Amino acid sequence: MPDPTGGALDPDGGDPITIQRTYATARSVEFDALLLAGEPQAGAHAYGARDAKAGTAQHPQAPDPRVLLLLTEAYRHGKAIGGWNGAGDLLATCGVGANEPGIATGDTSTAIVAELTHTLGEHRAWDRFPANL
């Protein structure tokens, strides 16, 4: 997991990538879509007064509360959300169904990225919010 205070990621054999946002500083309005490559577990730095709005984890294996906040905000804003490798469980924790409009989950990243790319072309998942006449 990246350093909670910023820094850089050092990929194998590649140039370091500067971290621009952390879970504590990122908000869903900054993103067009979210892509989850797994289910981030809460680190020790996930708790404290700065994360009061995000809530607290109930056990050590609970998802990071800041990620849950980011996901629920993105969902309410109609953003595209995709993921694999446990992301479906994370979405279910947030009350988001894997088959809802604008949501792409599965076993392979290639298919999910393709579906997410298509959804981005629609700007928002408007079908998530049916009109009541």
DSSP file with accessible surface (Angstrom, degrees, kcal/mol):
  #  RESIDUE AA STRUCTURE BP1 BP2  ACC     N-H-->O    O-->H-N    N-H-->O    O-->H-N    TCO  KAPPA ALPHA  PHI   PSI    X-CA   Y-CA   Z-CA
    1    1 A M              0   0  128      0, 0.0     0, 0.0     0, 0.0     0, 0.0   0.000 360.0 360.0 360.0 142.9    0.0    0.0    0.0
    2    2 A P        -     0   0   57      0, 0.0     5,-0.1     0, 0.0     7,-0.1  -0.213 360.0 -86.6 -63.1 156.6    1.3    3.5   -0.8
    3    3 A D    >   -     0   0   81      3,-0.3     3,-1.8     5,-0.2    16,-0.0  -0.413  35.0-133.5 -60.3 130.3    2.6    5.7    2.0
    4    4 A P  T 3  S+     0   0   46      0, 0.0    20,-0.2     0, 0.0    -1,-0.2   0.669 103.4  53.9 -66.8 -12.3   -0.4    7.5    3.6
    5    5 A T  T 3  S-     0   0  119      1,-0.4     2,-0.3    16,-0.0    -2,-0.1   0.331 117.3-104.1-102.6   7.1    1.6   10.8    3.5
    6    6 A G    <   +     0   0   13     -3,-1.8     2,-0.4    15,-0.1    -1,-0.4  -0.793  60.9 138.1 107.7-150.8    2.4   10.7   -0.2
    7    7 A G        -     0   0   48     12,-0.4    12,-2.4    -2,-0.3     2,-0.3  -0.869  56.2 -56.7 110.0-141.7    5.8    9.9   -1.7
    8    8 A A  E     -A   18   0A  59     -2,-0.4     2,-0.4    10,-0.3    10,-0.2  -0.992  31.1-129.5-145.5 148.8    6.4    7.7   -4.8
    9    9 A L  E     -A   17   0A  79      8,-2.9     8,-2.7    -2,-0.3    -2,-0.0  -0.810  19.1-151.7 -93.3 140.1    5.6    4.2   -6.0
   10   10 A D        -     0   0  124     -2,-0.4     3,-0.1     6,-0.2     5,-0.1  -0.793  13.4-160.6-116.3  88.1    8.6    2.3   -7.3
   11   11 A P    >   -     0   0   50      0, 0.0     3,-1.8     0, 0.0     2,-0.3  -0.308  37.6 -85.1 -66.9 152.8    7.4   -0.2  -10.0
   12   12 A D  T 3  S-     0   0  168      1,-0.3     3,-0.1     3,-0.0     0, 0.0  -0.408 109.6  -9.8 -59.3 117.9    9.6   -3.1  -10.9
   13   13 A G  T 3  S+     0   0   92     -2,-0.3    -1,-0.3     1,-0.2     2,-0.2   0.589 117.4 101.6  72.8   9.3   12.0   -1.9  -13.5
   14   14 A G  S <  S-     0   0   34     -3,-1.8    -1,-0.2     1,-0.1     3,-0.1  -0.676  79.6 -85.1-120.4 175.1   10.2    1.4  -14.1
   15   15 A D        -     0   0  140     -2,-0.2    -6,-0.1     1,-0.1    -1,-0.1  -0.529  57.0 -93.5 -75.2 145.9   10.6    5.1  -13.2
   16   16 A P        -     0   0   86      0, 0.0     2,-0.5     0, 0.0    -6,-0.2  -0.276  35.4-140.2 -59.3 144.3    9.1    6.1   -9.8
   17   17 A I  E     -A    9   0A  98     -8,-2.7    -8,-2.9    -3,-0.1     2,-0.2  -0.943  15.4-128.2-110.5 121.4    5.5    7.4  -10.0
   18   18 A T  E     -A    8   0A 104     -2,-0.5     2,-0.5   -10,-0.2   -10,-0.3  -0.491  20.4-126.1 -70.5 131.5    4.7   10.4   -7.7
   19   19 A I        +     0   0   29    -12,-2.4   -12,-0.4    -2,-0.2     3,-0.1  -0.670  28.9 178.9 -78.9 122.1    1.7    9.8   -5.6
   20   20 A Q        +     0   0  160     -2,-0.5     2,-0.3     1,-0.3    -1,-0.2   0.716  65.0  21.0 -96.9 -27.4   -0.7   12.7   -6.1
   21   21 A R        -     0   0  125      5,-0.0    -1,-0.3   -15,-0.0     2,-0.3  -0.990  61.3-158.9-140.3 150.6   -3.6   11.7   -3.8
   22   22 A T    >>  -     0   0   25     -2,-0.3     4,-2.2    -3,-0.1     3,-1.0  -0.735  42.4 -98.6-116.9 172.3   -4.0    9.4   -0.9
   23   23 A Y  T 34 S+     0   0   84      1,-0.3    47,-0.1    -2,-0.3    -1,-0.0   0.849 125.3  54.4 -58.7 -32.0   -7.1    7.8    0.5
   24   24 A A  T 34 S+     0   0   44    -20,-0.2    -1,-0.3     1,-0.2   -19,-0.0   0.724 118.0  32.4 -75.9 -20.8   -7.3   10.6    3.0
   25   25 A T  T <4 S+     0   0   80     -3,-1.0     2,-0.2     2,-0.0    -2,-0.2   0.593  95.7  95.3-113.0 -13.8   -7.1   13.4    0.4
   26   26 A A     <  -     0   0   12     -4,-2.2     2,-0.3     2,-0.0    44,-0.0  -0.579  49.0-171.4 -83.3 141.9   -8.9   12.0   -2.6
   27   27 A R    >   -     0   0  100     -2,-0.2     3,-2.0     1,-0.1     4,-0.2  -0.960  33.3-117.4-129.3 152.7  -12.6   12.7   -3.2
   28   28 A S  G >  S+     0   0    1     -2,-0.3     3,-1.8     1,-0.3    -1,-0.1   0.770 107.5  69.7 -63.0 -26.7  -14.9   11.2   -5.9
   29   29 A V  G 3  S+     0   0  103      1,-0.3    -1,-0.3     3,-0.0    -3,-0.0   0.709  91.5  63.0 -66.2 -15.1  -15.5   14.5   -7.6
   30   30 A E  G <  S+     0   0   79     -3,-2.0     2,-0.3     2,-0.0    -1,-0.3   0.563  99.5  65.0 -82.6  -8.6  -11.9   14.4   -8.8
   31   31 A F    <   -     0   0   67     -3,-1.8     3,-0.1    -4,-0.2    48,-0.0  -0.886  59.7-156.3-121.5 147.6  -12.4   11.2  -10.8
   32   32 A D  S    S-     0   0  116     -2,-0.3    48,-1.0     1,-0.3     2,-0.3   0.721  87.3  -3.6 -84.6 -27.2  -14.5   10.3  -13.9
   33   33 A A  E     -b   80   0B  24     46,-0.2     2,-0.4     2,-0.0    -1,-0.3  -0.973  65.2-128.2-156.2 163.5  -14.5    6.6  -12.8
   34   34 A L  E     -b   81   0B  16     46,-2.2    48,-2.6    -2,-0.3     2,-0.5  -0.983  15.4-167.0-120.9 135.9  -13.1    4.3  -10.2
   35   35 A L  E     -b   82   0B  85     -2,-0.4     2,-0.6    46,-0.2    48,-0.2  -0.983   7.9-160.8-124.2 118.0  -11.2    1.1  -11.0
   36   36 A L  E     -b   83   0B  21     46,-3.1    48,-1.8    -2,-0.5     2,-0.6  -0.885  12.5-171.5-105.7 119.6  -10.6   -1.3   -8.1
   37   37 A A  E    S-b   84   0B  70     -2,-0.6     2,-0.3    46,-0.2    48,-0.1  -0.479  71.6 -35.8-103.3  57.9   -7.9   -3.9   -8.4
   38   38 A G  S    S-     0   0    7     46,-0.9    48,-0.2    -2,-0.6    47,-0.1  -0.838  85.4 -58.7 127.4-163.0   -8.9   -5.8   -5.2
   39   39 A E        -     0   0   55     46,-0.3     2,-0.1    -2,-0.3    48,-0.1  -0.879  47.8-141.5-126.6  95.8  -10.3   -4.9   -1.8
   40   40 A P        -     0   0   28      0, 0.0    24,-2.1     0, 0.0     2,-0.2  -0.391  15.3-142.1 -63.1 127.1   -8.0   -2.6    0.2
   41   41 A Q  B     -D   63   0C  62     22,-0.3     2,-0.2    -2,-0.1    20,-0.1  -0.599  28.7 -94.9 -85.2 151.4   -7.8   -3.5    3.8
   42   42 A A        -     0   0   18     20,-1.9     2,-0.2    -2,-0.2    -1,-0.1  -0.446  38.7-150.4 -68.5 132.9   -7.7   -0.7    6.4
   43   43 A G    >   -     0   0   20     -2,-0.2     3,-2.0     1,-0.1     4,-0.2  -0.520  32.5 -99.7 -94.1 170.4   -4.2    0.2    7.6
   44   44 A A  G >  S+     0   0   98      1,-0.3     3,-0.9    -2,-0.2    -1,-0.1   0.814 122.9  60.5 -60.3 -28.6   -3.4    1.6   11.0
   45   45 A H  G 3  S+     0   0   52      1,-0.2    -1,-0.3     3,-0.0    -3,-0.0   0.439  83.0  83.9 -80.9   3.0   -3.3    5.1    9.5
   46   46 A A  G <  S+     0   0    0     -3,-2.0    -1,-0.2     4,-0.0     2,-0.2   0.587  82.8  70.3 -80.7  -9.0   -7.0    4.8    8.5
   47   47 A Y    <   +     0   0   79     -3,-0.9     2,-0.2    -4,-0.2     3,-0.2  -0.655  61.5  73.0-111.8 163.5   -8.3    5.8   11.9
   48   48 A G  S >  S-     0   0   46     -2,-0.2     3,-1.6     1,-0.1    -3,-0.0  -0.624  91.4 -54.3 125.3 177.6   -8.3    9.0   13.8
   49   49 A A  G >  S+     0   0   97      1,-0.3     3,-1.7    -2,-0.2     4,-0.2   0.826 124.3  65.0 -61.6 -32.6  -10.1   12.3   13.9
   50   50 A R  G 3  S+     0   0  146      1,-0.3    -1,-0.3    -3,-0.2     3,-0.2   0.735 106.8  43.4 -67.4 -17.4   -9.2   13.1   10.2
   51   51 A D  G X> S+     0   0   12     -3,-1.6     3,-1.0     1,-0.1     4,-0.8   0.108  74.5 119.5-112.9  23.3  -11.3   10.1    9.1
   52   52 A A  G X4 S+     0   0   75     -3,-1.7     3,-0.8     1,-0.3    -1,-0.1   0.868  74.9  53.0 -60.0 -36.6  -14.4   10.7   11.3
   53   53 A K  G 34 S+     0   0  182      1,-0.2    -1,-0.3    -4,-0.2    -2,-0.1   0.788 105.3  55.7 -68.7 -27.2  -16.7   11.1    8.3
   54   54 A A  G <4 S-     0   0   20     -3,-1.0    -1,-0.2     1,-0.2    -2,-0.2   0.626 104.3-137.1 -80.4 -15.1  -15.5    7.8    6.9
   55   55 A G    <<  -     0   0   34     -3,-0.8     2,-0.3    -4,-0.8    -1,-0.2  -0.373  23.3 -76.4  88.5-170.6  -16.4    5.8   10.0
   56   56 A T        -     0   0  109     -2,-0.1     2,-0.1    -3,-0.1    -9,-0.1  -0.953  38.7-106.6-131.2 151.0  -14.2    3.1   11.6
   57   57 A A        -     0   0   24     -2,-0.3     7,-0.1     1,-0.1    -2,-0.0  -0.428  18.5-146.6 -72.9 150.4  -13.5   -0.4   10.7
   58   58 A Q  S    S+     0   0  181      1,-0.2    -1,-0.1    -2,-0.1     3,-0.0   0.694  77.9   8.1 -93.7 -20.2  -15.1   -3.1   12.8
   59   59 A H  S >  S-     0   0  106      1,-0.0     3,-2.2     0, 0.0    -1,-0.2  -0.970  84.9 -95.7-153.7 164.6  -12.4   -5.7   12.6
   60   60 A P  T 3  S+     0   0  108      0, 0.0   -18,-0.2     0, 0.0    -3,-0.0   0.770 121.2  51.3 -59.0 -25.4   -8.8   -5.9   11.3
   61   61 A Q  T 3  S+     0   0  131    -20,-0.1     3,-0.1     2,-0.0     0, 0.0   0.388  83.6 120.0 -92.9   5.5   -9.9   -7.4    7.9
   62   62 A A  S <  S-     0   0    8     -3,-2.2   -20,-1.9     1,-0.1    -5,-0.1  -0.341  73.8 -97.1 -68.5 150.7  -12.6   -4.7    7.3
   63   63 A P  B     -D   41   0C  16      0, 0.0   -22,-0.3     0, 0.0    -1,-0.1  -0.276  51.2 -84.2 -63.4 156.1  -12.2   -2.7    4.1
   64   64 A D    >>  -     0   0    0    -24,-2.1     4,-1.8     1,-0.2     3,-0.5  -0.416  35.3-141.4 -62.5 125.3  -10.6    0.7    4.4
   65   65 A P  H 3> S+     0   0    4      0, 0.0     4,-2.1     0, 0.0    -1,-0.2   0.821 100.1  57.9 -63.5 -27.1  -13.3    3.2    5.5
   66   66 A R  H 3> S+     0   0   13      2,-0.2     4,-2.2     1,-0.2     5,-0.1   0.869 105.3  49.9 -71.3 -32.8  -11.9    5.9    3.3
   67   67 A V  H <> S+     0   0    4     -3,-0.5     4,-2.8     2,-0.2    -1,-0.2   0.908 108.8  52.5 -69.8 -39.8  -12.3    3.6    0.2
   68   68 A L  H  X S+     0   0   41     -4,-1.8     4,-2.6     2,-0.2     5,-0.2   0.918 110.1  48.6 -61.3 -41.9  -15.9    2.9    1.3
   69   69 A L  H  X S+     0   0   41     -4,-2.1     4,-2.3     2,-0.2     5,-0.2   0.937 111.6  49.4 -63.1 -45.4  -16.6    6.7    1.5
   70   70 A L  H  X S+     0   0   24     -4,-2.2     4,-2.4     1,-0.2    -2,-0.2   0.922 113.1  47.5 -60.1 -43.7  -15.0    7.2   -2.0
   71   71 A L  H  X S+     0   0    2     -4,-2.8     4,-2.6     2,-0.2    -2,-0.2   0.920 111.3  48.3 -65.8 -45.7  -17.1    4.4   -3.5
   72   72 A T  H  X S+     0   0   38     -4,-2.6     4,-2.3     2,-0.2    -1,-0.2   0.897 113.0  48.8 -66.4 -36.6  -20.4    5.5   -2.0
   73   73 A E  H  X S+     0   0   19     -4,-2.3     4,-1.7    -5,-0.2    -1,-0.2   0.941 112.1  48.2 -64.2 -47.2  -19.8    9.1   -3.2
   74   74 A A  H  <>S+     0   0    1     -4,-2.4     5,-2.5    -5,-0.2     4,-0.2   0.896 111.2  51.5 -61.3 -39.8  -18.9    8.0   -6.7
   75   75 A Y  H ><5S+     0   0   46     -4,-2.6     3,-1.7     1,-0.2    -1,-0.2   0.946 109.7  48.3 -61.8 -48.1  -21.9    5.7   -6.8
   76   76 A R  H 3<5S+     0   0  145     -4,-2.3    -1,-0.2     1,-0.3    -2,-0.2   0.793 108.9  55.1 -64.6 -26.6  -24.3    8.5   -5.8
   77   77 A H  T 3<5S-     0   0   71     -4,-1.7    -1,-0.3    -5,-0.2    -2,-0.2   0.412 116.0-115.3 -85.8   0.7  -22.7   10.8   -8.4
   78   78 A G  T < 5 +     0   0    0     -3,-1.7    47,-2.9    -4,-0.2    -3,-0.2   0.699  59.2 160.0  75.7  20.8  -23.4    8.3  -11.2
   79   79 A K      < -     0   0    9     -5,-2.5     2,-0.2    45,-0.2    -1,-0.2  -0.373  47.2-102.6 -75.6 153.5  -19.7    7.6  -11.9
   80   80 A A  E     -b   33   0B   4    -48,-1.0   -46,-2.2    43,-0.2     2,-0.4  -0.556  40.4-170.2 -72.5 138.0  -18.5    4.5  -13.6
   81   81 A I  E     +bc  34 103B   0     21,-2.5    23,-2.4    -2,-0.2     2,-0.3  -0.999   9.8 167.8-135.0 130.5  -17.1    1.9  -11.2
   82   82 A G  E     +bc  35 104B   0    -48,-2.6   -46,-3.1    -2,-0.4     2,-0.3  -0.944   4.6 146.8-138.1 160.6  -15.2   -1.3  -12.1
   83   83 A G  E     -bc  36 105B   0     21,-2.1    23,-1.1    -2,-0.3     2,-0.3  -0.967  19.9-162.6 178.7 166.1  -13.1   -3.9  -10.4
   84   84 A W  E     +bc  37 106B  57    -48,-1.8   -46,-0.9    -2,-0.3     3,-0.3  -0.874  63.3  54.0-146.7 176.4  -11.9   -7.4  -10.0
   85   85 A N  S    S-     0   0  124     21,-0.6   -46,-0.3    -2,-0.3    -1,-0.1   0.940 135.1 -23.1  57.4  54.2  -10.2   -9.6   -7.4
   86   86 A G  S  > S+     0   0   28    -48,-0.2     4,-1.6    -3,-0.1     3,-0.3   0.375 103.9 118.0  98.0  -5.0  -12.6   -8.9   -4.5
   87   87 A A  H  > S+     0   0    0     -3,-0.3     4,-2.7     1,-0.2     5,-0.2   0.853  71.4  60.2 -64.7 -32.7  -14.0   -5.6   -5.7
   88   88 A G  H  > S+     0   0   28      1,-0.2     4,-2.3     2,-0.2    -1,-0.2   0.901 104.8  48.9 -61.2 -39.6  -17.5   -7.2   -6.0
   89   89 A D  H  > S+     0   0  108     -3,-0.3     4,-2.0     2,-0.2    -1,-0.2   0.894 110.4  51.2 -65.6 -39.2  -17.4   -7.9   -2.2
   90   90 A L  H  X S+     0   0    0     -4,-1.6     4,-1.2     2,-0.2    -2,-0.2   0.923 110.4  48.3 -64.7 -42.8  -16.2   -4.3   -1.6
   91   91 A L  H  <>S+     0   0    1     -4,-2.7     5,-2.7     1,-0.2     3,-0.4   0.906 109.1  53.4 -63.6 -41.1  -19.1   -2.9   -3.6
   92   92 A A  H ><5S+     0   0   66     -4,-2.3     3,-1.5     1,-0.2    -1,-0.2   0.883 102.8  57.7 -61.7 -37.2  -21.6   -5.2   -1.8
   93   93 A T  H 3<5S+     0   0   81     -4,-2.0    -1,-0.2     1,-0.3    -2,-0.2   0.853 107.6  48.4 -59.5 -33.2  -20.3   -3.8    1.5
   94   94 A C  T 3<5S-     0   0   28     -4,-1.2    -1,-0.3    -3,-0.4    -2,-0.2   0.440 122.7-108.0 -84.9  -3.6  -21.3   -0.4    0.2
   95   95 A G  T < 5S+     0   0   62     -3,-1.5     2,-0.5    -4,-0.3    -3,-0.2   0.701  75.7 136.5  83.2  20.4  -24.7   -1.6   -0.8
   96   96 A V      < -     0   0    7     -5,-2.7    -1,-0.3    -6,-0.1     2,-0.2  -0.890  48.9-135.9-105.5 126.2  -23.9   -1.5   -4.6
   97   97 A G    >   -     0   0   29     -2,-0.5     3,-1.4     1,-0.1     6,-0.0  -0.545  11.2-131.3 -81.3 144.0  -25.0   -4.4   -6.7
   98   98 A A  T 3  S+     0   0   40      1,-0.3     7,-0.3    -2,-0.2    -1,-0.1   0.715 106.3  51.3 -66.5 -20.3  -22.5   -5.9   -9.3
   99   99 A N  T 3  S+     0   0  163      5,-0.1    -1,-0.3     3,-0.1     3,-0.1   0.291  82.5 118.2-102.0  10.6  -25.2   -5.8  -12.0
  100  100 A E  S X  S-     0   0   54     -3,-1.4     3,-1.8     1,-0.1    28,-0.1  -0.376  79.5 -80.7 -74.7 156.4  -26.3   -2.2  -11.6
  101  101 A P  T 3  S+     0   0   52      0, 0.0    -1,-0.1     0, 0.0    24,-0.1  -0.293 116.7  17.0 -58.0 136.4  -25.9    0.3  -14.4
  102  102 A G  T 3  S+     0   0   15      1,-0.2   -21,-2.5    -3,-0.1     2,-0.5   0.505  99.0 115.0  80.7   5.4  -22.4    1.7  -14.7
  103  103 A I  E <   -c   81   0B   6     -3,-1.8     2,-0.5   -23,-0.2    -1,-0.2  -0.926  40.4-177.5-111.5 129.3  -20.9   -1.1  -12.6
  104  104 A A  E     +c   82   0B   1    -23,-2.4   -21,-2.1    -2,-0.5     2,-0.3  -0.969  12.9 156.3-129.4 115.0  -18.4   -3.6  -14.2
  105  105 A T  E     +c   83   0B  45     -2,-0.5     2,-0.3    -7,-0.3   -21,-0.2  -0.934  12.2 111.9-132.1 160.5  -17.0   -6.5  -12.1
  106  106 A G  E     -c   84   0B  33    -23,-1.1   -21,-0.6    -2,-0.3   -19,-0.2  -0.984  68.7 -69.8 168.7-160.5  -15.6   -9.8  -13.0
  107  107 A D  S    S+     0   0  159     -2,-0.3     2,-0.5   -23,-0.2   -23,-0.1   0.672 103.3  58.3 -98.1 -23.0  -12.5  -12.0  -13.1
  108  108 A T     >  -     0   0   83      1,-0.1     4,-1.4   -25,-0.1     5,-0.1  -0.930  63.0-150.0-118.1 134.9  -10.4  -10.4  -15.9
  109  109 A S  H  > S+     0   0   49     -2,-0.5     4,-2.8     1,-0.2     5,-0.3   0.843  93.8  63.8 -67.2 -32.6   -9.2   -6.9  -16.0
  110  110 A T  H  > S+     0   0  115      1,-0.2     4,-2.0     2,-0.2    -1,-0.2   0.936 105.8  42.4 -60.2 -49.6   -9.3   -6.7  -19.8
  111  111 A A  H  > S+     0   0   57      2,-0.2     4,-2.2     1,-0.2    -1,-0.2   0.896 115.4  50.5 -65.7 -38.0  -13.1   -7.2  -20.0
  112  112 A I  H  X S+     0   0    4     -4,-1.4     4,-2.9     2,-0.2     5,-0.2   0.926 109.6  49.4 -68.7 -43.1  -13.8   -4.8  -17.1
  113  113 A V  H  X S+     0   0   61     -4,-2.8     4,-2.6     1,-0.2    -1,-0.2   0.917 110.8  51.4 -62.9 -39.6  -11.6   -2.0  -18.6
  114  114 A A  H  X S+     0   0   64     -4,-2.0     4,-1.8    -5,-0.3    -2,-0.2   0.934 112.9  44.5 -62.8 -45.0  -13.3   -2.4  -21.9
  115  115 A E  H  X S+     0   0  100     -4,-2.2     4,-2.3     2,-0.2    -2,-0.2   0.912 113.4  50.5 -66.7 -40.4  -16.8   -2.1  -20.3
  116  116 A L  H  X S+     0   0   12     -4,-2.9     4,-2.4     2,-0.2    -2,-0.2   0.902 107.2  54.4 -64.6 -38.7  -15.7    0.8  -18.1
  117  117 A T  H  X S+     0   0   86     -4,-2.6     4,-1.0     1,-0.2    -1,-0.2   0.915 109.0  48.4 -61.6 -42.1  -14.3    2.6  -21.2
  118  118 A H  H >< S+     0   0  125     -4,-1.8     3,-0.7     1,-0.2     4,-0.5   0.928 110.8  50.8 -62.5 -45.1  -17.7    2.3  -22.9
  119  119 A T  H >< S+     0   0   13     -4,-2.3     3,-1.5     1,-0.3     4,-0.2   0.874 102.4  60.4 -63.7 -35.5  -19.5    3.6  -19.8
  120  120 A L  H >< S+     0   0   70     -4,-2.4     3,-1.6     1,-0.3    -1,-0.3   0.827  94.6  64.3 -61.7 -30.8  -17.1    6.6  -19.6
  121  121 A G  T << S+     0   0   72     -4,-1.0    -1,-0.3    -3,-0.7    -2,-0.2   0.722  98.0  54.8 -64.8 -20.3  -18.4    7.6  -23.0
  122  122 A E  T <  S-     0   0   97     -3,-1.5     2,-2.5    -4,-0.5    -1,-0.3   0.419  99.7-141.4 -91.2  -1.2  -21.9    8.1  -21.5
  123  123 A H  S <  S+     0   0  114     -3,-1.6     2,-0.3    -4,-0.2   -43,-0.2  -0.223  74.6  19.8  71.1 -50.7  -20.4   10.5  -18.9
  124  124 A R  S    S-     0   0   60     -2,-2.5     2,-1.5   -45,-0.1   -45,-0.2  -0.966  80.2-111.7-141.2 160.7  -22.6    9.2  -16.1
  125  125 A A    >   +     0   0    4    -47,-2.9     3,-1.7    -2,-0.3     4,-0.2  -0.613  43.7 168.2 -92.1  76.2  -24.7    6.1  -15.4
  126  126 A W  G >   +     0   0  161     -2,-1.5     3,-2.0     1,-0.3    -1,-0.2   0.796  66.7  69.9 -64.1 -28.1  -28.0    7.9  -15.6
  127  127 A D  G 3  S+     0   0  130      1,-0.3    -1,-0.3    -3,-0.2    -2,-0.1   0.662  83.2  74.2 -65.4 -12.6  -29.9    4.5  -15.7
  128  128 A R  G <  S+     0   0   17     -3,-1.7    -1,-0.3     1,-0.2    -2,-0.2   0.708  98.1  48.3 -68.6 -20.8  -28.9    4.2  -12.0
  129  129 A F  S <  S-     0   0   91     -3,-2.0    -1,-0.2    -4,-0.2    -3,-0.0  -0.736  81.2-162.4-125.3  80.1  -31.5    6.8  -11.1
  130  130 A P        -     0   0  102      0, 0.0     2,-0.3     0, 0.0    -3,-0.1  -0.334  24.0-113.9 -65.8 144.9  -34.9    6.1  -12.8
  131  131 A A        -     0   0   84      1,-0.0     2,-0.7    -2,-0.0    -4,-0.0  -0.578  20.8-147.3 -78.2 136.9  -37.3    8.9  -13.1
  132  132 A N              0   0  155     -2,-0.3    -1,-0.0     0, 0.0     0, 0.0  -0.922 360.0 360.0-106.3 111.6  -40.5    8.6  -11.1
  133  133 A L              0   0  212     -2,-0.7    -2,-0.0     0, 0.0     0, 0.0  -0.684 360.0 360.0 -99.9 360.0  -43.4   10.3  -12.9
